[in-house]
Amino acid sequence: MVRRRGTAEALFPGYADPVEIGAGSLATVYRATELATGRAVALKLLNVRDVSPAALDSFQRESKALGRLGGHPNIVTLFSSFTAPDGRPVLVLELCRGAVADAGRLPVPQVVSLGVKLAGALETAHRAGILHRDVKPQNILRTEFGEPALADFGVAMLQATSQTTAGLFDFTTLHVAPELLEGGRATPATDVYELASTLYQLLAGQSAFRAYDGESPAAIILRILRDPVQPLVGPDIPIRLSDEILAAMAKEQDRRTATALVFGEALQAIERAQGWPITPLPVAEPEVEPEAEPIPEPAVGRHSVPEPVSGLTCGCPAGHLVRSGLRFCPICGSAEITDGLPGGGR
């Protein structure tokens, strides 16, 4: 249902003619005109409540860092962000055509090319200290120039620490990395898993752990944590491509393809072996402000090496493990860090 214009305009001062173009339990998206520039933009109103100041601060810092990545051709440009009068965060984004998921199964060369481009986008974000945490087909949009672009960087972290208007955290379980389902720490390898899972669906026409009729979310989660990923089989799917995707979807992070750059280069090697056009792998070295918290650096090579656990945990009910030296939890954004002992602290 389209929100009445008067009500929507009250939420977005400085923007004219807002029209709702998409809605879900986690966000409502409007097309509008920015009065200061006259350009058409997408306004994403996040349906989150009771966001902790620490989580909101982390989100705003991440949004500021993401704004500096707007030049990347495969990242949806974030022009700015602000808080609506009712307290909900609003993202002012590049207006895109729609999601890649709308097209269903795609030709294999097109999927591989898309994977190379998105690997470059993730690698660029990782070097800026930004994790996506929720890569899935629905978050890959098409720009006005037809390029695939990743959307919703950092939104999953904010939503995980707040209450949505639907009263629950409605992430897409089918593509979530196992470590997040177990309450573990997100790393660059988490995004690599979710990108590989996304490519799997675009190649097969269904996710690696698709939901069956009547299957409970708990059963799906159990299969993601326990069952092996089935190889991709088809006359048009190279065996090497199936192997690379399965390697990137390993259950344990230390057995998984360690970086988006390595994954992208592996996909380029497949293009070369198949005689397909080689897709450029765009990776930039953005500047990171001193206050930005860097994400953990994986070891050089194909697979990462587990970091020592510090014993520190955050103050949220899940009690996520936090690496020593961080001022906030990289999963939920909580700034309350303790050593888990009575009277403990940093």
C-alpha positions as CSV (number, residue, x, y, z in Angstrom):
1,M,0.0,0.0,0.0
2,V,1.4,3.4,-0.9
3,R,1.8,5.8,2.0
4,R,-0.1,9.1,1.7
5,R,2.2,11.7,0.2
6,G,1.6,14.2,3.1
7,T,2.7,11.6,5.6
8,A,5.8,10.6,3.7
9,E,6.9,14.2,3.0
10,A,6.8,14.9,6.7
11,L,9.3,12.0,7.2
12,F,11.7,13.4,4.6
13,P,12.3,17.1,4.9
14,G,14.3,18.4,1.8
15,Y,12.7,15.8,-0.5
16,A,9.7,16.2,-2.8
17,D,7.1,13.8,-4.2
18,P,8.1,10.7,-2.2
19,V,6.4,7.6,-3.6
20,E,6.7,4.2,-2.0
21,I,8.3,1.7,-4.4
22,G,9.0,-1.2,-2.0
23,A,8.3,-2.4,1.5
24,G,9.1,-5.2,3.9
25,S,9.4,-5.8,7.6
26,L,12.9,-4.3,7.7
27,A,12.6,-1.3,5.5
28,T,10.4,0.8,3.2
29,V,11.9,2.4,0.1
30,Y,10.6,5.6,-1.6
31,R,11.5,7.2,-4.9
32,A,11.8,11.0,-4.4
33,T,13.4,14.1,-5.7
34,E,16.2,15.8,-3.7
35,L,15.3,19.5,-3.6
36,A,18.9,20.7,-3.3
37,T,20.1,19.0,-6.4
38,G,17.0,18.0,-8.4
39,R,18.2,14.4,-8.8
40,A,16.0,11.4,-8.3
41,V,17.0,9.3,-5.3
42,A,15.9,6.3,-3.3
43,L,15.1,6.9,0.3
44,K,15.4,3.8,2.5
45,L,13.5,4.2,5.8
46,L,14.8,1.5,8.2
47,N,12.0,0.0,10.3
48,V,14.0,-0.3,13.4
49,R,13.1,0.7,16.9
50,D,15.0,1.1,20.2
51,V,18.4,1.3,18.5
52,S,21.2,1.6,21.1
53,P,23.3,4.8,20.8
54,A,26.4,2.7,20.3
55,A,24.8,0.7,17.5
56,L,23.5,3.9,15.8
57,D,27.0,5.5,16.2
58,S,28.7,2.5,14.6
59,F,26.1,2.5,11.8
60,Q,26.6,6.3,11.2
61,R,30.4,5.9,11.1
62,E,30.1,2.9,8.7
63,S,27.7,4.9,6.5
64,K,30.2,7.8,6.4
65,A,32.9,5.4,5.3
66,L,30.6,3.8,2.8
67,G,29.9,7.2,1.3
68,R,33.5,7.5,0.3
69,L,33.1,4.3,-1.8
70,G,30.4,5.8,-4.0
71,G,32.8,5.9,-6.9
72,H,33.0,2.1,-7.1
73,P,30.8,1.0,-10.1
74,N,29.5,-2.1,-8.2
75,I,28.4,-0.5,-4.9
76,V,25.1,1.4,-4.7
77,T,26.1,5.0,-4.0
78,L,25.1,6.3,-0.6
79,F,24.7,10.1,-0.9
80,S,23.9,10.8,2.7
81,S,22.0,9.6,5.7
82,F,19.8,11.3,8.3
83,T,17.3,10.5,11.1
84,A,13.6,10.9,10.4
85,P,11.5,12.9,12.8
86,D,10.2,9.6,14.4
87,G,13.8,8.5,15.1
88,R,14.3,6.0,12.3
89,P,17.5,6.1,10.2
90,V,17.1,7.1,6.5
91,L,19.6,6.3,3.8
92,V,19.7,8.5,0.7
93,L,20.8,6.2,-2.1
94,E,21.4,6.0,-5.8
95,L,18.1,5.1,-7.5
96,C,18.4,1.6,-9.2
97,R,16.2,-0.4,-11.6
98,G,15.6,-3.5,-9.5
99,A,17.2,-6.6,-8.1
100,V,19.2,-9.2,-10.0
101,A,17.1,-11.8,-8.2
102,D,14.1,-10.7,-10.3
103,A,15.7,-12.4,-13.4
104,G,15.9,-15.9,-11.8
105,R,18.6,-18.3,-13.2
106,L,21.2,-16.5,-15.3
107,P,23.6,-17.7,-18.0
108,V,26.8,-19.1,-16.5
109,P,29.2,-16.5,-18.1
110,Q,27.0,-13.7,-16.8
111,V,27.0,-15.1,-13.3
112,V,30.8,-15.5,-13.3
113,S,31.3,-11.9,-14.6
114,L,28.9,-10.6,-11.9
115,G,30.8,-12.5,-9.3
116,V,34.1,-10.9,-10.3
117,K,32.6,-7.4,-10.1
118,L,31.0,-8.0,-6.7
119,A,34.2,-9.6,-5.4
120,G,35.9,-6.3,-6.3
121,A,33.2,-4.3,-4.5
122,L,33.5,-6.4,-1.3
123,E,37.3,-6.3,-1.4
124,T,37.2,-2.5,-1.7
125,A,34.8,-2.3,1.2
126,H,36.8,-4.7,3.4
127,R,39.9,-2.6,2.8
128,A,37.9,0.4,4.1
129,G,37.0,-1.6,7.3
130,I,33.4,-2.3,6.2
131,L,31.7,-5.7,6.2
132,H,28.4,-6.3,4.4
133,R,27.1,-9.2,6.5
134,D,24.0,-9.8,4.4
135,V,25.0,-10.5,0.8
136,K,22.1,-12.1,-1.1
137,P,20.5,-11.9,-4.5
138,Q,17.9,-9.4,-3.3
139,N,20.7,-7.0,-2.3
140,I,22.3,-7.0,-5.8
141,L,20.6,-4.2,-7.8
142,R,21.0,-3.0,-11.3
143,T,22.1,0.6,-11.8
144,E,20.8,2.8,-14.6
145,F,23.8,1.7,-16.7
146,G,22.9,-2.0,-16.2
147,E,25.8,-2.7,-13.8
148,P,25.2,-5.0,-10.8
149,A,25.7,-3.1,-7.5
150,L,25.7,-4.2,-3.9
151,A,23.2,-2.5,-1.6
152,D,22.5,-2.5,2.2
153,F,26.1,-2.4,3.5
154,G,26.0,-2.4,7.3
155,V,22.2,-2.5,7.6
156,A,22.2,-6.1,8.9
157,M,24.4,-5.0,11.8
158,L,21.9,-2.3,12.8
159,Q,18.9,-4.5,12.4
160,A,20.4,-7.2,14.5
161,T,20.7,-4.9,17.5
162,S,17.2,-3.4,17.3
163,Q,13.6,-4.4,17.1
164,T,11.9,-4.2,13.7
165,T,8.4,-3.0,13.3
166,A,7.5,-6.6,12.6
167,G,9.0,-7.5,16.0
168,L,11.8,-9.7,14.7
169,F,15.1,-9.8,12.9
170,D,14.0,-11.0,9.4
171,F,17.3,-11.8,7.7
172,T,17.4,-14.1,4.7
173,T,18.5,-17.3,6.4
174,L,19.2,-19.2,3.2
175,H,22.4,-17.2,2.5
176,V,23.7,-16.5,6.0
177,A,27.2,-17.8,6.8
178,P,27.3,-20.6,9.4
179,E,29.3,-18.6,11.9
180,L,26.6,-15.9,12.1
181,L,23.9,-18.5,12.8
182,E,26.1,-19.8,15.7
183,G,26.5,-16.2,17.1
184,G,30.1,-16.0,15.9
185,R,32.1,-13.1,14.6
186,A,31.7,-11.7,11.1
187,T,34.9,-11.4,9.0
188,P,35.7,-10.8,5.3
189,A,35.3,-14.6,4.9
190,T,31.7,-14.3,6.0
191,D,31.0,-12.0,3.0
192,V,32.8,-14.4,0.7
193,Y,30.6,-17.3,1.8
194,E,27.4,-15.2,1.2
195,L,28.6,-14.1,-2.2
196,A,29.4,-17.7,-3.2
197,S,25.9,-18.7,-1.9
198,T,24.4,-16.0,-4.0
199,L,26.2,-17.1,-7.1
200,Y,25.1,-20.7,-6.4
201,Q,21.4,-19.6,-6.5
202,L,21.9,-17.6,-9.7
203,L,23.5,-20.6,-11.4
204,A,21.1,-23.3,-10.1
205,G,17.9,-21.3,-9.9
206,Q,17.6,-22.2,-6.2
207,S,19.7,-21.7,-3.1
208,A,22.1,-24.3,-1.9
209,F,19.9,-24.8,1.2
210,R,16.5,-24.1,-0.2
211,A,13.5,-24.3,2.1
212,Y,11.1,-27.1,1.6
213,D,7.3,-26.8,2.0
214,G,6.4,-26.8,5.6
215,E,10.1,-26.8,6.8
216,S,10.7,-24.8,9.9
217,P,13.5,-22.1,10.1
218,A,15.2,-24.2,12.7
219,A,15.4,-27.2,10.3
220,I,16.9,-24.9,7.6
221,I,19.5,-23.6,10.0
222,L,20.4,-27.1,11.1
223,R,21.0,-28.1,7.5
224,I,23.2,-25.0,6.8
225,L,25.3,-25.9,9.9
226,R,25.5,-29.6,9.3
227,D,24.9,-30.7,5.6
228,P,27.6,-30.3,2.9
229,V,26.9,-28.1,-0.1
230,Q,25.9,-30.2,-3.1
231,P,28.1,-29.7,-6.2
232,L,26.7,-27.7,-9.1
233,V,26.1,-30.0,-12.0
234,G,25.1,-29.0,-15.5
235,P,26.5,-29.2,-19.1
236,D,27.2,-25.5,-19.0
237,I,28.7,-25.3,-15.5
238,P,32.5,-26.0,-15.5
239,I,33.6,-28.4,-12.7
240,R,36.2,-25.8,-11.6
241,L,33.5,-23.2,-11.0
242,S,31.5,-25.7,-8.8
243,D,34.7,-26.4,-6.9
244,E,35.5,-22.7,-6.3
245,I,32.0,-22.0,-5.0
246,L,32.0,-25.0,-2.7
247,A,35.5,-23.9,-1.4
248,A,34.1,-20.5,-0.7
249,M,31.1,-22.0,1.2
250,A,33.2,-24.2,3.6
251,K,31.5,-24.4,7.0
252,E,34.7,-23.4,8.9
253,Q,36.2,-20.0,8.1
254,D,39.8,-21.3,8.2
255,R,39.0,-23.7,5.4
256,R,37.2,-21.1,3.3
257,T,38.5,-18.9,0.5
258,A,40.0,-16.1,2.7
259,T,39.4,-12.9,0.8
260,A,37.0,-11.5,-1.8
261,L,40.1,-10.7,-4.0
262,V,41.2,-14.3,-4.1
263,F,37.7,-15.4,-4.9
264,G,37.4,-12.8,-7.7
265,E,40.8,-13.9,-9.2
266,A,39.7,-17.5,-9.1
267,L,36.6,-16.6,-11.1
268,Q,38.7,-14.6,-13.6
269,A,40.9,-17.7,-14.0
270,I,37.7,-19.7,-15.0
271,E,36.8,-17.0,-17.5
272,R,40.3,-17.3,-19.0
273,A,40.1,-21.1,-19.1
274,Q,36.7,-21.1,-20.8
275,G,37.7,-18.5,-23.4
276,W,35.1,-16.0,-22.0
277,P,35.9,-12.2,-21.9
278,I,37.9,-11.4,-18.8
279,T,35.9,-9.2,-16.4
280,P,37.9,-6.4,-14.7
281,L,38.3,-6.8,-10.9
282,P,37.9,-3.2,-9.7
283,V,39.5,-2.8,-6.3
284,A,40.3,0.6,-4.7
285,E,42.3,1.6,-1.7
286,P,40.0,4.0,0.1
287,E,41.3,6.2,2.9
288,V,40.0,5.1,6.4
289,E,39.5,7.8,9.0
290,P,41.4,7.2,12.3
291,E,38.3,6.6,14.3
292,A,37.1,3.8,12.0
293,E,37.5,0.3,13.4
294,P,39.5,-1.9,11.0
295,I,38.0,-5.4,10.3
296,P,40.2,-8.4,11.1
297,E,42.9,-9.1,8.4
298,P,43.0,-12.7,7.2
299,A,46.3,-14.4,6.6
300,V,47.9,-14.1,3.1
301,G,47.0,-17.1,1.0
302,R,43.9,-19.0,0.0
303,H,42.6,-19.8,3.4
304,S,42.5,-17.7,6.6
305,V,44.0,-18.6,9.9
306,P,41.8,-18.4,13.0
307,E,42.7,-15.6,15.4
308,P,43.2,-16.2,19.1
309,V,40.0,-15.6,21.1
310,S,40.5,-12.8,23.6
311,G,37.8,-13.9,26.0
312,L,36.1,-10.5,25.8
313,T,32.3,-10.5,25.1
314,C,29.8,-7.8,24.3
315,G,26.9,-6.8,26.5
316,C,24.1,-8.0,24.3
317,P,22.1,-11.1,25.2
318,A,24.0,-13.2,22.7
319,G,27.3,-12.3,24.3
320,H,29.4,-12.3,21.0
321,L,33.1,-12.8,21.3
322,V,35.1,-9.6,20.6
323,R,38.7,-9.4,19.4
324,S,41.0,-7.5,21.8
325,G,41.5,-3.9,20.7
326,L,38.0,-3.2,19.4
327,R,35.9,-0.6,21.1
328,F,32.6,-2.1,19.9
329,C,31.2,-5.5,18.9
330,P,31.6,-6.0,15.1
331,I,28.5,-8.1,15.0
332,C,25.9,-6.2,16.9
333,G,27.6,-2.8,17.5
334,S,27.4,-3.0,21.3
335,A,29.9,-0.7,23.0
336,E,29.6,-2.6,26.3
337,I,32.7,-4.9,26.3
338,T,33.5,-7.1,29.3
339,D,35.8,-10.0,30.1
340,G,32.9,-12.2,31.1
341,L,33.9,-12.3,34.7
342,P,32.1,-10.9,37.7
343,G,32.9,-7.2,37.9
344,G,34.8,-7.5,34.7
345,G,35.6,-4.8,32.2
346,R,38.1,-3.9,29.5
